[in-house]
Amino acid sequence: MDIRPEQSEPDVQARDEGWVRSEVERSFRLEHWEYERGRIDGFDYDIDAALIESTDATDESELITVLDAWGVRPDLFVYPWDSDDPK
């Protein structure tokens, strides 16, 4: 499961200046991928990857609604470096 905030021009400028801009009404892109188990640790982890579902959430409230609809508990999320997501 990948959840990425949508980036705007002010976000890019803030990143270039070395800080993160806060946005109360930020939207999100959600993607649920399945990978071949044997490829996750390799360079070509995305070969034969399957996009199961994807959608956009207009704000954090809708993000929670989508996660609930997909049966994904937010408390199970960890930092990317603590997950098996190869991205």
PDB file of N, CA, C and O in Angstrom:
ATOM      1  N   MET A   1       0.846  -1.162   0.000  1.00  0.00           N
ATOM      2  CA  MET A   1       0.000   0.000   0.000  1.00  0.00           C
ATOM      3  C   MET A   1       0.895   1.229   0.000  1.00  0.00           C
ATOM      4  O   MET A   1       1.734   1.406   0.883  1.00  0.00           O
ATOM      5  N   ASP A   2       0.706   2.054  -0.981  1.00  0.00           N
ATOM      6  CA  ASP A   2       1.424   3.324  -1.054  1.00  0.00           C
ATOM      7  C   ASP A   2       0.423   4.452  -0.868  1.00  0.00           C
ATOM      8  O   ASP A   2      -0.627   4.466  -1.511  1.00  0.00           O
ATOM      9  N   ILE A   3       0.739   5.392   0.004  1.00  0.00           N
ATOM     10  CA  ILE A   3      -0.069   6.593   0.197  1.00  0.00           C
ATOM     11  C   ILE A   3       0.883   7.770   0.042  1.00  0.00           C
ATOM     12  O   ILE A   3       1.808   7.952   0.834  1.00  0.00           O
ATOM     13  N   ARG A   4       0.638   8.563  -0.991  1.00  0.00           N
ATOM     14  CA  ARG A   4       1.502   9.707  -1.246  1.00  0.00           C
ATOM     15  C   ARG A   4       0.682  10.991  -1.260  1.00  0.00           C
ATOM     16  O   ARG A   4      -0.376  11.044  -1.888  1.00  0.00           O
ATOM     17  N   PRO A   5       1.158  12.022  -0.576  1.00  0.00           N
ATOM     18  CA  PRO A   5       0.451  13.307  -0.642  1.00  0.00           C
ATOM     19  C   PRO A   5       0.648  13.921  -2.021  1.00  0.00           C
ATOM     20  O   PRO A   5       1.716  13.809  -2.622  1.00  0.00           O
ATOM     21  N   GLU A   6      -0.392  14.563  -2.502  1.00  0.00           N
ATOM     22  CA  GLU A   6      -0.280  15.287  -3.770  1.00  0.00           C
ATOM     23  C   GLU A   6       0.624  16.497  -3.548  1.00  0.00           C
ATOM     24  O   GLU A   6       0.515  17.188  -2.534  1.00  0.00           O
ATOM     25  N   GLN A   7       1.498  16.740  -4.486  1.00  0.00           N
ATOM     26  CA  GLN A   7       2.460  17.835  -4.376  1.00  0.00           C
ATOM     27  C   GLN A   7       2.041  19.008  -5.254  1.00  0.00           C
ATOM     28  O   GLN A   7       1.593  18.815  -6.385  1.00  0.00           O
ATOM     29  N   SER A   8       2.185  20.208  -4.739  1.00  0.00           N
ATOM     30  CA  SER A   8       1.887  21.424  -5.488  1.00  0.00           C
ATOM     31  C   SER A   8       3.178  22.211  -5.662  1.00  0.00           C
ATOM     32  O   SER A   8       4.214  21.856  -5.098  1.00  0.00           O
ATOM     33  N   GLU A   9       3.109  23.261  -6.431  1.00  0.00           N
ATOM     34  CA  GLU A   9       4.293  24.097  -6.661  1.00  0.00           C
ATOM     35  C   GLU A   9       4.876  24.642  -5.350  1.00  0.00           C
ATOM     36  O   GLU A   9       6.096  24.634  -5.186  1.00  0.00           O
ATOM     37  N   PRO A  10       4.039  25.116  -4.408  1.00  0.00           N
ATOM     38  CA  PRO A  10       4.603  25.550  -3.124  1.00  0.00           C
ATOM     39  C   PRO A  10       5.322  24.422  -2.375  1.00  0.00           C
ATOM     40  O   PRO A  10       6.294  24.675  -1.663  1.00  0.00           O
ATOM     41  N   ASP A  11       4.848  23.171  -2.533  1.00  0.00           N
ATOM     42  CA  ASP A  11       5.531  22.039  -1.900  1.00  0.00           C
ATOM     43  C   ASP A  11       6.914  21.832  -2.501  1.00  0.00           C
ATOM     44  O   ASP A  11       7.880  21.574  -1.782  1.00  0.00           O
ATOM     45  N   VAL A  12       7.003  21.946  -3.811  1.00  0.00           N
ATOM     46  CA  VAL A  12       8.286  21.779  -4.495  1.00  0.00           C
ATOM     47  C   VAL A  12       9.257  22.866  -4.049  1.00  0.00           C
ATOM     48  O   VAL A  12      10.426  22.583  -3.786  1.00  0.00           O
ATOM     49  N   GLN A  13       8.784  24.100  -3.963  1.00  0.00           N
ATOM     50  CA  GLN A  13       9.635  25.202  -3.520  1.00  0.00           C
ATOM     51  C   GLN A  13      10.113  24.960  -2.091  1.00  0.00           C
ATOM     52  O   GLN A  13      11.289  25.167  -1.792  1.00  0.00           O
ATOM     53  N   ALA A  14       9.222  24.527  -1.210  1.00  0.00           N
ATOM     54  CA  ALA A  14       9.599  24.258   0.178  1.00  0.00           C
ATOM     55  C   ALA A  14      10.643  23.146   0.234  1.00  0.00           C
ATOM     56  O   ALA A  14      11.626  23.255   0.967  1.00  0.00           O
ATOM     57  N   ARG A  15      10.435  22.072  -0.538  1.00  0.00           N
ATOM     58  CA  ARG A  15      11.401  20.963  -0.558  1.00  0.00           C
ATOM     59  C   ARG A  15      12.768  21.460  -1.019  1.00  0.00           C
ATOM     60  O   ARG A  15      13.792  21.098  -0.438  1.00  0.00           O
ATOM     61  N   ASP A  16      12.785  22.293  -2.068  1.00  0.00           N
ATOM     62  CA  ASP A  16      14.049  22.842  -2.571  1.00  0.00           C
ATOM     63  C   ASP A  16      14.754  23.710  -1.539  1.00  0.00           C
ATOM     64  O   ASP A  16      15.979  23.833  -1.555  1.00  0.00           O
ATOM     65  N   GLU A  17      13.972  24.314  -0.637  1.00  0.00           N
ATOM     66  CA  GLU A  17      14.537  25.156   0.425  1.00  0.00           C
ATOM     67  C   GLU A  17      14.870  24.349   1.683  1.00  0.00           C
ATOM     68  O   GLU A  17      15.417  24.891   2.642  1.00  0.00           O
ATOM     69  N   GLY A  18      14.539  23.051   1.678  1.00  0.00           N
ATOM     70  CA  GLY A  18      14.910  22.180   2.789  1.00  0.00           C
ATOM     71  C   GLY A  18      13.891  22.061   3.914  1.00  0.00           C
ATOM     72  O   GLY A  18      14.251  21.716   5.039  1.00  0.00           O
ATOM     73  N   TRP A  19      12.623  22.342   3.624  1.00  0.00           N
ATOM     74  CA  TRP A  19      11.611  22.196   4.661  1.00  0.00           C
ATOM     75  C   TRP A  19      10.350  21.582   4.058  1.00  0.00           C
ATOM     76  O   TRP A  19      10.237  21.475   2.837  1.00  0.00           O
ATOM     77  N   VAL A  20       9.411  21.182   4.897  1.00  0.00           N
ATOM     78  CA  VAL A  20       8.165  20.572   4.455  1.00  0.00           C
ATOM     79  C   VAL A  20       7.024  21.514   4.784  1.00  0.00           C
ATOM     80  O   VAL A  20       6.878  21.966   5.919  1.00  0.00           O
ATOM     81  N   ARG A  21       6.231  21.800   3.791  1.00  0.00           N
ATOM     82  CA  ARG A  21       5.107  22.718   3.944  1.00  0.00           C
ATOM     83  C   ARG A  21       3.900  21.984   4.503  1.00  0.00           C
ATOM     84  O   ARG A  21       3.540  20.915   4.011  1.00  0.00           O
ATOM     85  N   SER A  22       3.277  22.546   5.523  1.00  0.00           N
ATOM     86  CA  SER A  22       2.070  21.977   6.112  1.00  0.00           C
ATOM     87  C   SER A  22       0.864  22.372   5.262  1.00  0.00           C
ATOM     88  O   SER A  22       0.780  23.500   4.775  1.00  0.00           O
ATOM     89  N   GLU A  23      -0.063  21.437   5.088  1.00  0.00           N
ATOM     90  CA  GLU A  23      -1.273  21.715   4.319  1.00  0.00           C
ATOM     91  C   GLU A  23      -2.420  20.939   4.955  1.00  0.00           C
ATOM     92  O   GLU A  23      -2.459  19.710   4.884  1.00  0.00           O
ATOM     93  N   VAL A  24      -3.347  21.653   5.573  1.00  0.00           N
ATOM     94  CA  VAL A  24      -4.456  21.029   6.287  1.00  0.00           C
ATOM     95  C   VAL A  24      -5.368  20.252   5.334  1.00  0.00           C
ATOM     96  O   VAL A  24      -5.865  19.184   5.692  1.00  0.00           O
ATOM     97  N   GLU A  25      -5.589  20.767   4.149  1.00  0.00           N
ATOM     98  CA  GLU A  25      -6.513  20.133   3.205  1.00  0.00           C
ATOM     99  C   GLU A  25      -5.777  19.393   2.087  1.00  0.00           C
ATOM    100  O   GLU A  25      -6.213  19.407   0.936  1.00  0.00           O
ATOM    101  N   ARG A  26      -4.676  18.756   2.426  1.00  0.00           N
ATOM    102  CA  ARG A  26      -3.888  18.047   1.421  1.00  0.00           C
ATOM    103  C   ARG A  26      -4.637  16.815   0.925  1.00  0.00           C
ATOM    104  O   ARG A  26      -5.303  16.123   1.695  1.00  0.00           O
ATOM    105  N   SER A  27      -4.515  16.553  -0.386  1.00  0.00           N
ATOM    106  CA  SER A  27      -5.113  15.347  -0.960  1.00  0.00           C
ATOM    107  C   SER A  27      -4.051  14.251  -1.073  1.00  0.00           C
ATOM    108  O   SER A  27      -2.854  14.515  -0.964  1.00  0.00           O
ATOM    109  N   PHE A  28      -4.507  13.026  -1.292  1.00  0.00           N
ATOM    110  CA  PHE A  28      -3.607  11.874  -1.292  1.00  0.00           C
ATOM    111  C   PHE A  28      -3.916  10.942  -2.455  1.00  0.00           C
ATOM    112  O   PHE A  28      -5.055  10.863  -2.915  1.00  0.00           O
ATOM    113  N   ARG A  29      -2.895  10.242  -2.923  1.00  0.00           N
ATOM    114  CA  ARG A  29      -3.021   9.181  -3.925  1.00  0.00           C
ATOM    115  C   ARG A  29      -2.750   7.860  -3.222  1.00  0.00           C
ATOM    116  O   ARG A  29      -1.704   7.697  -2.594  1.00  0.00           O
ATOM    117  N   LEU A  30      -3.681   6.914  -3.320  1.00  0.00           N
ATOM    118  CA  LEU A  30      -3.535   5.600  -2.696  1.00  0.00           C
ATOM    119  C   LEU A  30      -3.398   4.543  -3.784  1.00  0.00           C
ATOM    120  O   LEU A  30      -4.145   4.544  -4.763  1.00  0.00           O
ATOM    121  N   GLU A  31      -2.436   3.643  -3.602  1.00  0.00           N
ATOM    122  CA  GLU A  31      -2.248   2.533  -4.536  1.00  0.00           C
ATOM    123  C   GLU A  31      -1.968   1.262  -3.755  1.00  0.00           C
ATOM    124  O   GLU A  31      -1.125   1.238  -2.859  1.00  0.00           O
ATOM    125  N   HIS A  32      -2.687   0.207  -4.108  1.00  0.00           N
ATOM    126  CA  HIS A  32      -2.473  -1.102  -3.494  1.00  0.00           C
ATOM    127  C   HIS A  32      -1.808  -1.990  -4.552  1.00  0.00           C
ATOM    128  O   HIS A  32      -2.420  -2.323  -5.567  1.00  0.00           O
ATOM    129  N   TRP A  33      -0.549  -2.370  -4.302  1.00  0.00           N
ATOM    130  CA  TRP A  33       0.242  -3.191  -5.226  1.00  0.00           C
ATOM    131  C   TRP A  33       0.499  -4.564  -4.628  1.00  0.00           C
ATOM    132  O   TRP A  33       0.599  -4.716  -3.411  1.00  0.00           O
ATOM    133  N   GLU A  34       0.605  -5.558  -5.494  1.00  0.00           N
ATOM    134  CA  GLU A  34       1.085  -6.875  -5.091  1.00  0.00           C
ATOM    135  C   GLU A  34       2.325  -7.180  -5.917  1.00  0.00           C
ATOM    136  O   GLU A  34       2.350  -6.969  -7.130  1.00  0.00           O
ATOM    137  N   TYR A  35       3.360  -7.684  -5.233  1.00  0.00           N
ATOM    138  CA  TYR A  35       4.639  -7.994  -5.866  1.00  0.00           C
ATOM    139  C   TYR A  35       4.916  -9.484  -5.779  1.00  0.00           C
ATOM    140  O   TYR A  35       4.403 -10.172  -4.896  1.00  0.00           O
ATOM    141  N   GLU A  36       5.725  -9.973  -6.694  1.00  0.00           N
ATOM    142  CA  GLU A  36       6.211 -11.344  -6.622  1.00  0.00           C
ATOM    143  C   GLU A  36       7.160 -11.438  -5.437  1.00  0.00           C
ATOM    144  O   GLU A  36       8.126 -10.680  -5.354  1.00  0.00           O
ATOM    145  N   ARG A  37       6.895 -12.356  -4.528  1.00  0.00           N
ATOM    146  CA  ARG A  37       7.680 -12.480  -3.299  1.00  0.00           C
ATOM    147  C   ARG A  37       9.181 -12.603  -3.585  1.00  0.00           C
ATOM    148  O   ARG A  37       9.988 -11.986  -2.889  1.00  0.00           O
ATOM    149  N   GLY A  38       9.561 -13.374  -4.578  1.00  0.00           N
ATOM    150  CA  GLY A  38      10.967 -13.614  -4.869  1.00  0.00           C
ATOM    151  C   GLY A  38      11.704 -12.412  -5.428  1.00  0.00           C
ATOM    152  O   GLY A  38      12.935 -12.410  -5.469  1.00  0.00           O
ATOM    153  N   ARG A  39      10.981 -11.395  -5.859  1.00  0.00           N
ATOM    154  CA  ARG A  39      11.627 -10.216  -6.462  1.00  0.00           C
ATOM    155  C   ARG A  39      11.744  -9.026  -5.509  1.00  0.00           C
ATOM    156  O   ARG A  39      12.428  -8.055  -5.834  1.00  0.00           O
ATOM    157  N   ILE A  40      11.103  -9.075  -4.353  1.00  0.00           N
ATOM    158  CA  ILE A  40      11.039  -7.910  -3.472  1.00  0.00           C
ATOM    159  C   ILE A  40      12.423  -7.400  -3.074  1.00  0.00           C
ATOM    160  O   ILE A  40      12.629  -6.189  -3.002  1.00  0.00           O
ATOM    161  N   ASP A  41      13.356  -8.281  -2.817  1.00  0.00           N
ATOM    162  CA  ASP A  41      14.690  -7.848  -2.381  1.00  0.00           C
ATOM    163  C   ASP A  41      15.595  -7.450  -3.530  1.00  0.00           C
ATOM    164  O   ASP A  41      16.698  -6.961  -3.286  1.00  0.00           O
ATOM    165  N   GLY A  42      15.177  -7.638  -4.769  1.00  0.00           N
ATOM    166  CA  GLY A  42      16.040  -7.369  -5.905  1.00  0.00           C
ATOM    167  C   GLY A  42      15.794  -6.026  -6.556  1.00  0.00           C
ATOM    168  O   GLY A  42      14.904  -5.270  -6.166  1.00  0.00           O
ATOM    169  N   PHE A  43      16.607  -5.753  -7.558  1.00  0.00           N
ATOM    170  CA  PHE A  43      16.516  -4.499  -8.308  1.00  0.00           C
ATOM    171  C   PHE A  43      15.226  -4.441  -9.120  1.00  0.00           C
ATOM    172  O   PHE A  43      14.639  -3.371  -9.278  1.00  0.00           O
ATOM    173  N   ASP A  44      14.782  -5.585  -9.634  1.00  0.00           N
ATOM    174  CA  ASP A  44      13.611  -5.643 -10.515  1.00  0.00           C
ATOM    175  C   ASP A  44      12.348  -6.033  -9.756  1.00  0.00           C
ATOM    176  O   ASP A  44      11.561  -6.851 -10.232  1.00  0.00           O
ATOM    177  N   TYR A  45      12.155  -5.451  -8.580  1.00  0.00           N
ATOM    178  CA  TYR A  45      11.009  -5.805  -7.732  1.00  0.00           C
ATOM    179  C   TYR A  45       9.673  -5.580  -8.418  1.00  0.00           C
ATOM    180  O   TYR A  45       8.690  -6.238  -8.077  1.00  0.00           O
ATOM    181  N   ASP A  46       9.616  -4.658  -9.386  1.00  0.00           N
ATOM    182  CA  ASP A  46       8.339  -4.295  -9.983  1.00  0.00           C
ATOM    183  C   ASP A  46       7.950  -5.136 -11.197  1.00  0.00           C
ATOM    184  O   ASP A  46       6.859  -4.949 -11.737  1.00  0.00           O
ATOM    185  N   ILE A  47       8.805  -6.055 -11.640  1.00  0.00           N
ATOM    186  CA  ILE A  47       8.427  -6.940 -12.739  1.00  0.00           C
ATOM    187  C   ILE A  47       7.274  -7.814 -12.256  1.00  0.00           C
ATOM    188  O   ILE A  47       7.333  -8.406 -11.179  1.00  0.00           O
ATOM    189  N   ASP A  48       6.239  -7.883 -13.064  1.00  0.00           N
ATOM    190  CA  ASP A  48       5.032  -8.650 -12.758  1.00  0.00           C
ATOM    191  C   ASP A  48       4.258  -8.107 -11.553  1.00  0.00           C
ATOM    192  O   ASP A  48       3.380  -8.798 -11.036  1.00  0.00           O
ATOM    193  N   ALA A  49       4.559  -6.896 -11.095  1.00  0.00           N
ATOM    194  CA  ALA A  49       3.766  -6.294 -10.024  1.00  0.00           C
ATOM    195  C   ALA A  49       2.363  -6.013 -10.564  1.00  0.00           C
ATOM    196  O   ALA A  49       2.190  -5.673 -11.734  1.00  0.00           O
ATOM    197  N   ALA A  50       1.383  -6.159  -9.700  1.00  0.00           N
ATOM    198  CA  ALA A  50      -0.008  -5.944 -10.110  1.00  0.00           C
ATOM    199  C   ALA A  50      -0.629  -4.838  -9.275  1.00  0.00           C
ATOM    200  O   ALA A  50      -0.627  -4.896  -8.045  1.00  0.00           O
ATOM    201  N   LEU A  51      -1.157  -3.836  -9.951  1.00  0.00           N
ATOM    202  CA  LEU A  51      -1.893  -2.776  -9.262  1.00  0.00           C
ATOM    203  C   LEU A  51      -3.291  -3.302  -8.987  1.00  0.00           C
ATOM    204  O   LEU A  51      -4.069  -3.536  -9.911  1.00  0.00           O
ATOM    205  N   ILE A  52      -3.603  -3.486  -7.714  1.00  0.00           N
ATOM    206  CA  ILE A  52      -4.888  -4.055  -7.311  1.00  0.00           C
ATOM    207  C   ILE A  52      -5.978  -2.995  -7.286  1.00  0.00           C
ATOM    208  O   ILE A  52      -7.060  -3.198  -7.836  1.00  0.00           O
ATOM    209  N   GLU A  53      -5.695  -1.865  -6.648  1.00  0.00           N
ATOM    210  CA  GLU A  53      -6.656  -0.761  -6.547  1.00  0.00           C
ATOM    211  C   GLU A  53      -5.893   0.549  -6.481  1.00  0.00           C
ATOM    212  O   GLU A  53      -4.751   0.593  -6.021  1.00  0.00           O
ATOM    213  N   SER A  54      -6.529   1.613  -6.942  1.00  0.00           N
ATOM    214  CA  SER A  54      -5.958   2.952  -6.766  1.00  0.00           C
ATOM    215  C   SER A  54      -7.105   3.958  -6.728  1.00  0.00           C
ATOM    216  O   SER A  54      -8.150   3.769  -7.349  1.00  0.00           O
ATOM    217  N   THR A  55      -6.874   5.015  -5.987  1.00  0.00           N
ATOM    218  CA  THR A  55      -7.880   6.076  -5.893  1.00  0.00           C
ATOM    219  C   THR A  55      -7.228   7.321  -5.304  1.00  0.00           C
ATOM    220  O   THR A  55      -6.088   7.281  -4.840  1.00  0.00           O
ATOM    221  N   ASP A  56      -7.959   8.413  -5.329  1.00  0.00           N
ATOM    222  CA  ASP A  56      -7.516   9.662  -4.716  1.00  0.00           C
ATOM    223  C   ASP A  56      -8.437   9.979  -3.547  1.00  0.00           C
ATOM    224  O   ASP A  56      -9.634   9.694  -3.594  1.00  0.00           O
ATOM    225  N   ALA A  57      -7.880  10.563  -2.510  1.00  0.00           N
ATOM    226  CA  ALA A  57      -8.645  11.047  -1.363  1.00  0.00           C
ATOM    227  C   ALA A  57      -8.416  12.551  -1.265  1.00  0.00           C
ATOM    228  O   ALA A  57      -7.276  13.013  -1.304  1.00  0.00           O
ATOM    229  N   THR A  58      -9.488  13.307  -1.139  1.00  0.00           N
ATOM    230  CA  THR A  58      -9.373  14.763  -1.169  1.00  0.00           C
ATOM    231  C   THR A  58      -8.809  15.350   0.113  1.00  0.00           C
ATOM    232  O   THR A  58      -8.294  16.469   0.106  1.00  0.00           O
ATOM    233  N   ASP A  59      -8.898  14.603   1.229  1.00  0.00           N
ATOM    234  CA  ASP A  59      -8.366  15.090   2.497  1.00  0.00           C
ATOM    235  C   ASP A  59      -8.160  13.901   3.436  1.00  0.00           C
ATOM    236  O   ASP A  59      -8.408  12.758   3.054  1.00  0.00           O
ATOM    237  N   GLU A  60      -7.708  14.170   4.666  1.00  0.00           N
ATOM    238  CA  GLU A  60      -7.430  13.083   5.611  1.00  0.00           C
ATOM    239  C   GLU A  60      -8.685  12.313   5.995  1.00  0.00           C
ATOM    240  O   GLU A  60      -8.622  11.104   6.215  1.00  0.00           O
ATOM    241  N   SER A  61      -9.813  12.989   6.078  1.00  0.00           N
ATOM    242  CA  SER A  61     -11.066  12.318   6.416  1.00  0.00           C
ATOM    243  C   SER A  61     -11.425  11.287   5.352  1.00  0.00           C
ATOM    244  O   SER A  61     -11.795  10.158   5.675  1.00  0.00           O
ATOM    245  N   GLU A  62     -11.318  11.673   4.096  1.00  0.00           N
ATOM    246  CA  GLU A  62     -11.610  10.736   3.003  1.00  0.00           C
ATOM    247  C   GLU A  62     -10.545   9.643   2.935  1.00  0.00           C
ATOM    248  O   GLU A  62     -10.851   8.510   2.564  1.00  0.00           O
ATOM    249  N   LEU A  63      -9.313   9.963   3.285  1.00  0.00           N
ATOM    250  CA  LEU A  63      -8.254   8.959   3.339  1.00  0.00           C
ATOM    251  C   LEU A  63      -8.636   7.839   4.302  1.00  0.00           C
ATOM    252  O   LEU A  63      -8.499   6.661   3.972  1.00  0.00           O
ATOM    253  N   ILE A  64      -9.112   8.202   5.484  1.00  0.00           N
ATOM    254  CA  ILE A  64      -9.540   7.209   6.475  1.00  0.00           C
ATOM    255  C   ILE A  64     -10.732   6.409   5.949  1.00  0.00           C
ATOM    256  O   ILE A  64     -10.811   5.199   6.161  1.00  0.00           O
ATOM    257  N   THR A  65     -11.653   7.079   5.267  1.00  0.00           N
ATOM    258  CA  THR A  65     -12.817   6.395   4.697  1.00  0.00           C
ATOM    259  C   THR A  65     -12.390   5.352   3.670  1.00  0.00           C
ATOM    260  O   THR A  65     -12.906   4.234   3.671  1.00  0.00           O
ATOM    261  N   VAL A  66     -11.452   5.708   2.796  1.00  0.00           N
ATOM    262  CA  VAL A  66     -10.961   4.767   1.781  1.00  0.00           C
ATOM    263  C   VAL A  66     -10.260   3.591   2.446  1.00  0.00           C
ATOM    264  O   VAL A  66     -10.499   2.440   2.079  1.00  0.00           O
ATOM    265  N   LEU A  67      -9.401   3.864   3.414  1.00  0.00           N
ATOM    266  CA  LEU A  67      -8.703   2.775   4.106  1.00  0.00           C
ATOM    267  C   LEU A  67      -9.695   1.826   4.774  1.00  0.00           C
ATOM    268  O   LEU A  67      -9.521   0.609   4.721  1.00  0.00           O
ATOM    269  N   ASP A  68     -10.729   2.373   5.398  1.00  0.00           N
ATOM    270  CA  ASP A  68     -11.773   1.541   6.004  1.00  0.00           C
ATOM    271  C   ASP A  68     -12.467   0.676   4.950  1.00  0.00           C
ATOM    272  O   ASP A  68     -12.700  -0.513   5.168  1.00  0.00           O
ATOM    273  N   ALA A  69     -12.796   1.285   3.802  1.00  0.00           N
ATOM    274  CA  ALA A  69     -13.476   0.548   2.735  1.00  0.00           C
ATOM    275  C   ALA A  69     -12.597  -0.577   2.182  1.00  0.00           C
ATOM    276  O   ALA A  69     -13.109  -1.622   1.779  1.00  0.00           O
ATOM    277  N   TRP A  70     -11.293  -0.370   2.163  1.00  0.00           N
ATOM    278  CA  TRP A  70     -10.363  -1.382   1.670  1.00  0.00           C
ATOM    279  C   TRP A  70      -9.984  -2.384   2.754  1.00  0.00           C
ATOM    280  O   TRP A  70      -9.259  -3.342   2.485  1.00  0.00           O
ATOM    281  N   GLY A  71     -10.460  -2.173   3.961  1.00  0.00           N
ATOM    282  CA  GLY A  71     -10.140  -3.077   5.057  1.00  0.00           C
ATOM    283  C   GLY A  71      -8.720  -2.940   5.562  1.00  0.00           C
ATOM    284  O   GLY A  71      -8.131  -3.907   6.046  1.00  0.00           O
ATOM    285  N   VAL A  72      -8.166  -1.741   5.452  1.00  0.00           N
ATOM    286  CA  VAL A  72      -6.789  -1.479   5.883  1.00  0.00           C
ATOM    287  C   VAL A  72      -6.823  -0.654   7.165  1.00  0.00           C
ATOM    288  O   VAL A  72      -7.392   0.437   7.198  1.00  0.00           O
ATOM    289  N   ARG A  73      -6.212  -1.182   8.211  1.00  0.00           N
ATOM    290  CA  ARG A  73      -6.180  -0.466   9.493  1.00  0.00           C
ATOM    291  C   ARG A  73      -4.994   0.506   9.525  1.00  0.00           C
ATOM    292  O   ARG A  73      -3.848   0.081   9.374  1.00  0.00           O
ATOM    293  N   PRO A  74      -5.254   1.798   9.719  1.00  0.00           N
ATOM    294  CA  PRO A  74      -4.171   2.783   9.758  1.00  0.00           C
ATOM    295  C   PRO A  74      -3.116   2.501  10.831  1.00  0.00           C
ATOM    296  O   PRO A  74      -1.957   2.875  10.658  1.00  0.00           O
ATOM    297  N   ASP A  75      -3.493   1.852  11.932  1.00  0.00           N
ATOM    298  CA  ASP A  75      -2.523   1.612  13.002  1.00  0.00           C
ATOM    299  C   ASP A  75      -1.480   0.558  12.613  1.00  0.00           C
ATOM    300  O   ASP A  75      -0.503   0.368  13.337  1.00  0.00           O
ATOM    301  N   LEU A  76      -1.673  -0.123  11.493  1.00  0.00           N
ATOM    302  CA  LEU A  76      -0.700  -1.121  11.039  1.00  0.00           C
ATOM    303  C   LEU A  76       0.407  -0.523  10.167  1.00  0.00           C
ATOM    304  O   LEU A  76       1.381  -1.204   9.848  1.00  0.00           O
ATOM    305  N   PHE A  77       0.259   0.741   9.784  1.00  0.00           N
ATOM    306  CA  PHE A  77       1.283   1.367   8.949  1.00  0.00           C
ATOM    307  C   PHE A  77       2.556   1.625   9.751  1.00  0.00           C
ATOM    308  O   PHE A  77       2.509   1.987  10.926  1.00  0.00           O
ATOM    309  N   VAL A  78       3.677   1.432   9.093  1.00  0.00           N
ATOM    310  CA  VAL A  78       4.988   1.683   9.690  1.00  0.00           C
ATOM    311  C   VAL A  78       5.754   2.608   8.749  1.00  0.00           C
ATOM    312  O   VAL A  78       5.301   2.889   7.640  1.00  0.00           O
ATOM    313  N   TYR A  79       6.910   3.075   9.194  1.00  0.00           N
ATOM    314  CA  TYR A  79       7.762   3.888   8.331  1.00  0.00           C
ATOM    315  C   TYR A  79       8.235   3.047   7.154  1.00  0.00           C
ATOM    316  O   TYR A  79       8.399   1.836   7.296  1.00  0.00           O
ATOM    317  N   PRO A  80       8.461   3.666   5.984  1.00  0.00           N
ATOM    318  CA  PRO A  80       8.876   2.895   4.806  1.00  0.00           C
ATOM    319  C   PRO A  80      10.087   1.996   5.054  1.00  0.00           C
ATOM    320  O   PRO A  80      10.145   0.883   4.532  1.00  0.00           O
ATOM    321  N   TRP A  81      11.052   2.465   5.842  1.00  0.00           N
ATOM    322  CA  TRP A  81      12.252   1.666   6.072  1.00  0.00           C
ATOM    323  C   TRP A  81      12.002   0.462   6.983  1.00  0.00           C
ATOM    324  O   TRP A  81      12.858  -0.413   7.111  1.00  0.00           O
ATOM    325  N   ASP A  82      10.829   0.424   7.614  1.00  0.00           N
ATOM    326  CA  ASP A  82      10.463  -0.723   8.454  1.00  0.00           C
ATOM    327  C   ASP A  82       9.464  -1.652   7.750  1.00  0.00           C
ATOM    328  O   ASP A  82       8.925  -2.568   8.372  1.00  0.00           O
ATOM    329  N   SER A  83       9.219  -1.420   6.470  1.00  0.00           N
ATOM    330  CA  SER A  83       8.233  -2.217   5.753  1.00  0.00           C
ATOM    331  C   SER A  83       8.908  -3.094   4.685  1.00  0.00           C
ATOM    332  O   SER A  83      10.113  -2.999   4.455  1.00  0.00           O
ATOM    333  N   ASP A  84       8.108  -3.939   4.049  1.00  0.00           N
ATOM    334  CA  ASP A  84       8.592  -4.771   2.958  1.00  0.00           C
ATOM    335  C   ASP A  84       8.338  -4.126   1.596  1.00  0.00           C
ATOM    336  O   ASP A  84       8.637  -4.717   0.559  1.00  0.00           O
ATOM    337  N   ASP A  85       7.788  -2.918   1.603  1.00  0.00           N
ATOM    338  CA  ASP A  85       7.525  -2.223   0.337  1.00  0.00           C
ATOM    339  C   ASP A  85       8.860  -1.867  -0.302  1.00  0.00           C
ATOM    340  O   ASP A  85       9.655  -1.143   0.297  1.00  0.00           O
ATOM    341  N   PRO A  86       9.119  -2.368  -1.513  1.00  0.00           N
ATOM    342  CA  PRO A  86      10.434  -2.130  -2.127  1.00  0.00           C
ATOM    343  C   PRO A  86      10.647  -0.713  -2.633  1.00  0.00           C
ATOM    344  O   PRO A  86      11.777  -0.354  -2.962  1.00  0.00           O
ATOM    345  N   LYS A  87       9.617   0.093  -2.706  1.00  0.00           N
ATOM    346  CA  LYS A  87       9.784   1.449  -3.242  1.00  0.00           C
ATOM    347  C   LYS A  87      10.529   2.277  -2.290  1.00  0.00           C
ATOM    348  O   LYS A  87      10.774   3.454  -2.556  1.00  0.00           O
TER     349      LYS A  87
END
